[in-house]
Amino acid sequence: MEKSSHSQNRRKKPKSGNKPNARVALARQAALKSLKQVFAGMSLSAVQPQFIDTLEDRRDRGLANEIVNGVLRWRWQLEFYTSQLLSKPLKAKDNEVQLILLMALYELTECRTPDYAIINEAVELVRKSGKKWAASLVNAILRRFTREKEQLTAAVEQQKNSDSIRYSHPLWILQKIKTDWPDDWRNILEQNNQRPVFWLRVNQQQYTAEQYLQLLSEQEIEAAPSPLSEVALKLSQGLDVRTLPGFAEGAVSVQDVGAQLCAELLSVEDDQRVLDLCAAPGGKACHLLERYSGIKALLAVELEEKRMLRVTENLQRLKLEAELVVADARDHERWWDGTLFDRILIDAPCSASGVIRRHPDIKSLRRESDIQPLQQLQKEILTSAWQMLADGGELLYITCSIFRDENQNQMADFFARFSDAEEIKIDAGAGQAWGRACEFGRQLMPGESGADGFYFCRLKKTVKKQ
């Protein structure tokens, strides 16, 4: 029997532990409130500041984040367990009881807290949620789970959609990944269920990666360089970024190493004008300005004013300058002054299927019906951007998706529509080359070299013949 990747990642629990207390109870309450909102359709990034970040103790914030991300990561497996343990499904109005069960089941399989403490806390949380009638039910279900874990794990193999349960993905995502990557789908799903790597981007206007690595070492912060980017450092564990040397002064930023490839691939020359479409939160624009100090001007466009504030904050901290426009990238005639750009970066809105391990709520929030509208949006942004690119100019199209419809199929359609577009093949290095070459562009897989999943395609606008 192939073991669940969930069970392979379990950490051993200590033989003893602290008894549950009021402080830890607050963490679980915050986790429950957060999960309720995500299951109702809100993104975790929008919910977290309301319920988790407000917890005073960093240990409580850590526990709440662990539970919330764990439930969202392993939801389909945990829900299978509850379906086997309950004699009949809970009613919709009792969704809090279901969520508390999922939280406790995740802790029982993955966390170090003793079983008795997890069960006691779950029962108490049910009572505080106004569902006193369910206290005995939750107690019985969780105790039964501790006795029957092996049988329940084995039962997964007998289910019709066993892969969906084993790898804990909604069926439509599972099937799409199998279709698009028939030789890689298992590894992709397993990587999606890993905890994300904490990556830094060193501001090369202030330090080299080696110099900053030394600063980290002096503070006993473990880090290592990456073969993908000369300014990327991987931390051995997460921490409060405000404690990093020189963070407030712009010495370093948090950015996945896959995203850091963009600045290298765009290849900006001195005195060139650069357009960054769909720019928030501004990491790629800032990296371009750090790397290419001779940029003549950089215009960053973002649809939402609230998201543009993030761009402003990042620019200010890094002491960089760019022109910012809050506008629809597709409607360039409303905001573009007619001056062509030499380089254009499109970080296109997408399914985010390549960053599931960093944002496990994507599994719950994204729908199969979202893909076609996203494809159309990407197509319209590409079409608009092409009108603003100078002859001989270059465009870099990227997504954080692994779905072919949003990536190489989108590019195939674009090249068919624009005869003045040609692909610049990406040089991914000799020997240990990163990513997979596609018919058009290149795909970096989730987890490859510790990176998230990204797609890149470089295009050049050919000079029109006179």
C-alpha positions as CSV (number, residue, x, y, z in Angstrom):
1,M,0.0,0.0,0.0
2,E,1.3,3.5,-0.9
3,K,1.4,5.5,2.3
4,S,-0.3,8.9,2.5
5,S,2.2,11.7,2.1
6,H,0.5,13.2,5.1
7,S,1.5,10.3,7.3
8,Q,5.1,10.5,6.0
9,N,5.4,14.0,7.3
10,R,4.2,13.4,10.8
11,R,6.4,14.5,13.6
12,K,6.9,12.4,16.7
13,K,5.2,13.7,19.8
14,P,7.0,14.0,23.1
15,K,6.0,11.7,25.9
16,S,4.9,14.7,28.0
17,G,3.7,18.2,27.4
18,N,2.2,21.3,29.1
19,K,-1.4,21.1,30.0
20,P,-3.8,23.2,27.9
21,N,-4.2,26.7,29.2
22,A,-6.3,29.8,28.5
23,R,-3.6,31.4,26.3
24,V,-3.4,28.4,24.0
25,A,-7.2,28.3,23.9
26,L,-7.2,31.8,22.4
27,A,-5.0,30.5,19.6
28,R,-7.4,27.7,18.7
29,Q,-10.3,30.2,18.9
30,A,-8.5,32.4,16.4
31,A,-7.8,29.4,14.2
32,L,-11.5,28.5,14.2
33,K,-12.6,32.0,13.3
34,S,-10.1,32.1,10.5
35,L,-11.2,28.8,9.0
36,K,-14.9,29.8,9.2
37,Q,-14.1,32.8,7.0
38,V,-11.9,30.9,4.5
39,F,-14.5,28.2,4.2
40,A,-17.0,31.0,3.5
41,G,-14.9,32.2,0.6
42,M,-12.4,34.7,2.0
43,S,-8.7,34.4,1.3
44,L,-6.4,33.5,4.2
45,S,-4.3,36.6,3.5
46,A,-7.4,38.8,4.1
47,V,-8.5,36.8,7.2
48,Q,-5.2,36.4,9.0
49,P,-4.6,40.0,10.1
50,Q,-8.1,40.1,11.7
51,F,-7.8,37.0,13.9
52,I,-4.3,35.5,14.0
53,D,-1.9,38.5,13.8
54,T,-3.8,40.2,16.7
55,L,-2.7,37.5,19.1
56,E,-0.1,38.9,21.5
57,D,2.2,35.9,22.0
58,R,4.2,34.8,18.9
59,R,3.8,31.2,20.1
60,D,0.0,31.6,19.9
61,R,0.3,33.1,16.4
62,G,2.5,30.2,15.4
63,L,0.0,27.6,16.7
64,A,-2.9,29.3,15.1
65,N,-1.1,29.5,11.8
66,E,0.0,25.9,12.0
67,I,-3.6,24.6,12.6
68,V,-5.2,26.8,9.9
69,N,-2.6,26.1,7.2
70,G,-2.6,22.4,8.2
71,V,-6.4,22.0,7.9
72,L,-6.4,23.8,4.6
73,R,-3.5,21.7,3.3
74,W,-5.0,18.4,4.4
75,R,-8.7,19.2,4.2
76,W,-9.7,16.4,1.8
77,Q,-8.0,13.8,3.9
78,L,-9.4,15.1,7.2
79,E,-12.9,15.3,5.8
80,F,-12.6,11.7,4.7
81,Y,-11.8,10.7,8.2
82,T,-14.8,12.6,9.6
83,S,-17.0,11.0,7.0
84,Q,-15.9,7.6,8.2
85,L,-16.1,8.4,11.9
86,L,-19.5,10.1,11.9
87,S,-22.6,7.9,11.7
88,K,-24.3,10.6,9.6
89,P,-23.1,14.0,8.2
90,L,-23.4,17.0,10.4
91,K,-25.9,19.6,9.3
92,A,-24.8,22.8,7.6
93,K,-25.7,24.9,10.6
94,D,-23.2,22.8,12.6
95,N,-20.2,23.7,10.4
96,E,-18.3,24.9,13.5
97,V,-18.4,21.4,14.9
98,Q,-17.1,20.0,11.7
99,L,-14.2,22.6,11.6
100,I,-13.3,21.8,15.2
101,L,-13.1,18.1,14.3
102,L,-10.9,18.9,11.4
103,M,-8.6,21.1,13.6
104,A,-8.3,18.4,16.2
105,L,-7.7,15.6,13.7
106,Y,-4.9,17.7,12.1
107,E,-3.3,18.2,15.5
108,L,-3.6,14.5,16.3
109,T,-1.8,13.5,13.2
110,E,0.8,16.3,12.9
111,C,1.4,18.3,16.0
112,R,3.4,17.6,19.1
113,T,0.7,18.4,21.7
114,P,-0.3,15.2,23.6
115,D,-3.5,13.6,22.4
116,Y,-5.4,14.1,25.6
117,A,-4.7,17.9,25.5
118,I,-5.9,18.2,21.9
119,I,-9.1,16.3,22.7
120,N,-9.8,18.3,25.8
121,E,-9.2,21.6,24.0
122,A,-11.5,20.5,21.1
123,V,-14.3,19.6,23.5
124,E,-13.9,22.9,25.4
125,L,-13.9,24.8,22.1
126,V,-17.2,23.2,21.1
127,R,-18.7,24.3,24.3
128,K,-17.5,27.8,23.9
129,S,-18.9,27.9,20.4
130,G,-22.4,27.3,21.8
131,K,-22.6,23.7,20.7
132,K,-22.6,22.0,24.1
133,W,-24.7,19.1,22.7
134,A,-21.8,18.2,20.5
135,A,-19.2,18.0,23.3
136,S,-19.6,14.2,23.9
137,L,-19.8,13.6,20.2
138,V,-16.5,15.3,19.5
139,N,-14.9,13.6,22.4
140,A,-16.0,10.2,21.2
141,I,-15.0,10.8,17.6
142,L,-11.5,12.0,18.4
143,R,-10.9,9.1,20.9
144,R,-12.0,6.7,18.3
145,F,-9.7,8.2,15.7
146,T,-6.7,7.7,18.0
147,R,-7.6,4.0,18.2
148,E,-8.4,3.5,14.5
149,K,-5.8,5.7,12.6
150,E,-4.2,2.8,10.8
151,Q,-7.5,1.3,9.7
152,L,-8.7,4.7,8.4
153,T,-5.5,5.3,6.5
154,A,-5.8,1.9,4.9
155,A,-9.4,2.6,4.0
156,V,-8.3,5.5,1.7
157,E,-7.2,2.9,-0.8
158,Q,-10.7,1.5,-1.2
159,Q,-12.2,4.8,-2.1
160,K,-13.3,5.8,-5.7
161,N,-11.3,9.0,-5.6
162,S,-8.5,7.7,-3.4
163,D,-5.8,10.0,-5.0
164,S,-7.9,13.1,-4.1
165,I,-8.0,11.9,-0.5
166,R,-4.4,10.6,-0.3
167,Y,-2.9,13.8,-1.7
168,S,-5.6,16.0,-0.3
169,H,-6.6,18.0,-3.5
170,P,-10.0,18.8,-4.9
171,L,-10.7,16.4,-7.7
172,W,-10.7,19.0,-10.5
173,I,-7.2,20.2,-9.6
174,L,-5.9,16.7,-9.3
175,Q,-7.3,15.7,-12.8
176,K,-6.0,18.9,-14.4
177,I,-2.5,18.3,-13.0
178,K,-2.6,14.7,-14.1
179,T,-3.6,15.7,-17.7
180,D,-1.0,18.5,-18.0
181,W,1.9,16.7,-16.3
182,P,1.3,12.9,-16.6
183,D,4.8,12.1,-15.6
184,D,5.1,14.6,-12.7
185,W,1.7,14.8,-11.1
186,R,2.5,12.8,-8.0
187,N,5.6,14.9,-7.2
188,I,3.6,18.1,-7.8
189,L,0.9,17.1,-5.4
190,E,3.4,16.0,-2.8
191,Q,5.3,19.3,-3.1
192,N,2.0,21.2,-2.8
193,N,1.6,19.7,0.7
194,Q,5.0,20.7,2.0
195,R,5.6,23.7,4.1
196,P,7.0,26.6,2.0
197,V,10.6,27.7,2.1
198,F,11.4,31.1,3.6
199,W,13.4,33.0,0.9
200,L,15.1,36.4,1.0
201,R,16.2,38.7,-1.8
202,V,19.3,40.6,-0.9
203,N,19.3,44.3,-2.1
204,Q,22.5,44.2,-4.3
205,Q,22.7,48.0,-4.1
206,Q,23.6,47.5,-0.4
207,Y,25.1,44.0,0.0
208,T,26.2,40.9,-1.9
209,A,24.6,37.7,-0.9
210,E,27.8,36.6,0.7
211,Q,28.1,39.8,2.7
212,Y,24.5,39.5,4.0
213,L,25.0,35.8,4.7
214,Q,27.8,36.9,7.1
215,L,25.5,39.3,8.8
216,L,22.9,36.5,9.4
217,S,25.7,34.2,10.7
218,E,26.7,36.9,13.2
219,Q,23.1,36.8,14.5
220,E,23.1,33.0,14.5
221,I,20.5,32.9,11.7
222,E,21.0,29.9,9.4
223,A,20.8,30.5,5.7
224,A,22.1,29.2,2.4
225,P,22.5,30.5,-1.1
226,S,20.5,29.3,-4.2
227,P,21.7,28.2,-7.6
228,L,18.7,29.9,-9.2
229,S,19.5,33.5,-8.1
230,E,22.7,35.2,-7.1
231,V,20.9,37.4,-4.5
232,A,18.6,34.7,-3.0
233,L,19.1,33.2,0.5
234,K,17.1,30.4,2.0
235,L,16.5,30.6,5.7
236,S,16.4,27.4,7.7
237,Q,13.3,28.5,9.5
238,G,10.8,31.3,9.5
239,L,11.1,34.4,11.7
240,D,9.8,37.9,12.1
241,V,11.3,39.8,9.2
242,R,11.7,42.9,11.4
243,T,14.4,41.1,13.2
244,L,16.6,40.7,10.1
245,P,19.7,42.8,9.9
246,G,19.0,46.1,8.0
247,F,15.4,45.1,7.0
248,A,14.0,48.5,7.9
249,E,16.7,50.1,5.9
250,G,15.9,48.0,2.8
251,A,18.9,45.6,2.9
252,V,16.7,42.6,2.2
253,S,13.2,41.6,1.1
254,V,11.1,38.4,1.4
255,Q,10.5,36.9,-2.1
256,D,10.4,33.4,-3.4
257,V,13.5,32.4,-5.4
258,G,11.3,31.5,-8.4
259,A,9.9,35.0,-8.5
260,Q,13.5,36.3,-8.4
261,L,14.2,34.8,-11.8
262,C,12.1,37.6,-13.4
263,A,14.6,40.3,-13.0
264,E,17.3,38.2,-14.7
265,L,15.0,37.1,-17.5
266,L,13.8,40.6,-18.4
267,S,17.3,41.8,-19.0
268,V,17.0,45.6,-19.0
269,E,19.6,47.8,-20.5
270,D,20.6,51.4,-19.5
271,D,18.2,54.2,-20.3
272,Q,15.3,51.9,-21.1
273,R,11.7,52.4,-20.1
274,V,10.1,49.6,-18.2
275,L,6.4,48.8,-17.7
276,D,5.3,46.5,-14.9
277,L,1.7,45.4,-15.3
278,C,-0.3,43.8,-12.4
279,A,2.6,45.1,-10.2
280,A,1.4,44.5,-6.6
281,P,2.8,43.9,-4.1
282,G,5.8,45.3,-6.0
283,G,8.5,42.7,-5.3
284,K,9.4,42.3,-9.0
285,A,9.5,46.0,-9.7
286,C,11.7,46.6,-6.8
287,H,14.0,43.8,-7.8
288,L,14.3,45.3,-11.3
289,L,15.2,48.7,-9.8
290,E,17.8,47.1,-7.5
291,R,19.4,45.1,-10.3
292,Y,19.3,47.6,-13.1
293,S,20.3,51.0,-11.7
294,G,20.4,52.5,-15.2
295,I,16.7,52.2,-15.8
296,K,15.4,55.4,-17.3
297,A,11.9,55.1,-15.9
298,L,9.7,52.3,-14.4
299,L,5.9,52.6,-14.5
300,A,4.0,50.2,-12.3
301,V,0.3,49.6,-13.0
302,E,-2.1,47.9,-10.5
303,L,-5.9,47.7,-10.7
304,E,-6.6,48.0,-6.9
305,E,-5.6,51.1,-4.9
306,K,-5.4,49.0,-1.7
307,R,-2.9,46.7,-3.4
308,M,-0.9,49.6,-4.8
309,L,-0.3,50.8,-1.2
310,R,1.9,47.6,-0.8
311,V,3.9,48.7,-3.8
312,T,4.4,52.2,-2.3
313,E,5.5,50.7,1.0
314,N,8.0,48.4,-0.6
315,L,9.5,51.2,-2.7
316,Q,9.8,53.5,0.3
317,R,11.5,50.9,2.5
318,L,14.0,50.1,-0.2
319,K,14.5,53.8,-1.1
320,L,13.6,53.2,-4.7
321,E,11.5,55.3,-7.1
322,A,8.9,54.4,-9.7
323,E,5.8,56.0,-11.3
324,L,2.7,54.3,-10.0
325,V,-0.7,54.2,-11.8
326,V,-3.9,52.7,-10.4
327,A,-5.6,51.5,-13.5
328,D,-6.9,48.5,-15.6
329,A,-3.9,47.1,-17.5
330,R,-6.3,46.2,-20.4
331,D,-7.6,49.7,-20.8
332,H,-4.2,51.4,-21.7
333,E,-5.8,54.2,-23.7
334,R,-7.1,55.7,-20.5
335,W,-3.7,56.1,-18.8
336,W,-0.9,55.5,-21.3
337,D,0.7,58.7,-22.7
338,G,1.7,57.1,-26.0
339,T,5.5,56.7,-25.2
340,L,6.5,53.2,-26.0
341,F,8.3,50.9,-23.6
342,D,11.5,49.0,-24.2
343,R,10.7,46.3,-21.6
344,I,7.3,45.0,-20.3
345,L,6.7,42.6,-17.4
346,I,3.3,41.0,-17.1
347,D,2.8,39.1,-13.8
348,A,-0.5,37.9,-15.0
349,P,-3.5,37.1,-12.8
350,C,-3.9,33.4,-12.7
351,S,-5.1,30.3,-10.8
352,A,-2.0,30.4,-8.5
353,S,-1.8,26.7,-8.9
354,G,2.0,26.9,-8.6
355,V,2.0,28.4,-5.1
356,I,-0.5,26.1,-3.3
357,R,2.1,25.1,-0.7
358,R,2.5,28.8,0.2
359,H,-1.2,29.5,0.0
360,P,-3.1,26.2,0.8
361,D,-6.4,28.1,0.8
362,I,-6.2,28.1,-3.0
363,K,-7.4,24.5,-2.9
364,S,-10.6,25.6,-1.2
365,L,-11.2,28.9,-2.9
366,R,-10.3,28.2,-6.6
367,R,-13.0,26.7,-8.8
368,E,-12.6,25.0,-12.2
369,S,-15.0,27.6,-13.6
370,D,-12.4,30.3,-12.8
371,I,-9.9,29.1,-15.4
372,Q,-11.6,30.3,-18.6
373,P,-12.3,33.8,-17.3
374,L,-8.7,34.0,-16.2
375,Q,-7.5,32.9,-19.6
376,Q,-9.6,35.6,-21.2
377,L,-8.2,38.2,-18.8
378,Q,-4.6,37.2,-19.5
379,K,-5.3,37.4,-23.2
380,E,-6.7,40.9,-23.0
381,I,-3.7,42.1,-20.8
382,L,-1.2,40.6,-23.3
383,T,-3.0,42.2,-26.2
384,S,-3.0,45.6,-24.5
385,A,0.6,45.4,-23.5
386,W,1.7,44.5,-27.0
387,Q,0.4,47.9,-28.2
388,M,2.8,49.7,-25.8
389,L,5.9,47.8,-26.6
390,A,8.5,49.4,-28.9
391,D,9.8,47.6,-32.0
392,G,12.7,45.5,-30.9
393,G,11.4,45.6,-27.3
394,E,11.0,42.6,-25.1
395,L,8.1,41.3,-22.9
396,L,8.3,38.8,-20.1
397,Y,5.0,36.9,-19.4
398,I,4.9,35.1,-16.1
399,T,2.3,33.3,-14.0
400,C,2.5,31.4,-10.7
401,S,0.5,28.7,-12.4
402,I,1.3,25.2,-13.6
403,F,-1.8,24.8,-15.8
404,R,-1.0,24.7,-19.5
405,D,-4.1,26.7,-20.4
406,E,-2.8,29.7,-18.6
407,N,0.8,29.2,-19.8
408,Q,2.1,27.6,-23.0
409,N,-1.4,27.3,-24.5
410,Q,-1.9,31.1,-23.8
411,M,1.4,31.8,-25.6
412,A,0.5,29.5,-28.5
413,D,-2.6,31.6,-29.0
414,F,-0.7,34.8,-28.8
415,F,1.9,33.9,-31.3
416,A,-0.9,32.8,-33.7
417,R,-2.5,36.2,-33.4
418,F,0.6,38.4,-33.6
419,S,2.9,37.8,-36.5
420,D,5.4,40.4,-35.2
421,A,6.0,38.3,-32.0
422,E,8.8,35.9,-31.7
423,E,10.0,33.8,-28.7
424,I,13.3,34.3,-27.1
425,K,14.3,30.9,-25.8
426,I,15.2,30.9,-22.1
427,D,18.7,29.8,-21.2
428,A,18.2,27.8,-18.1
429,G,21.9,26.9,-17.7
430,A,23.8,23.8,-18.7
431,G,23.8,20.5,-16.7
432,Q,21.5,21.2,-13.8
433,A,19.1,23.3,-15.8
434,W,16.1,24.6,-13.9
435,G,12.5,24.0,-15.0
436,R,11.0,22.2,-18.0
437,A,11.2,23.5,-21.6
438,C,7.7,23.8,-23.0
439,E,6.6,24.3,-26.7
440,F,6.6,28.0,-25.7
441,G,8.3,29.2,-22.5
442,R,9.6,27.3,-19.5
443,Q,7.9,25.9,-16.4
444,L,9.5,25.9,-13.0
445,M,7.9,23.1,-10.9
446,P,6.7,23.6,-7.3
447,G,9.4,22.6,-4.9
448,E,12.2,22.6,-7.6
449,S,15.3,24.0,-6.0
450,G,13.1,25.0,-3.1
451,A,11.1,27.4,-5.3
452,D,7.4,27.8,-5.9
453,G,5.9,27.0,-9.3
454,F,6.3,29.6,-12.0
455,Y,5.9,29.9,-15.8
456,F,8.0,32.2,-17.9
457,C,7.9,33.2,-21.5
458,R,10.2,35.8,-23.2
459,L,8.9,37.6,-26.3
460,K,10.4,40.0,-28.7
461,K,8.6,42.5,-31.0
462,T,10.2,42.2,-34.4
463,V,11.0,45.5,-36.2
464,K,8.5,46.2,-38.9
465,K,9.9,46.3,-42.4
466,Q,9.7,49.6,-44.2
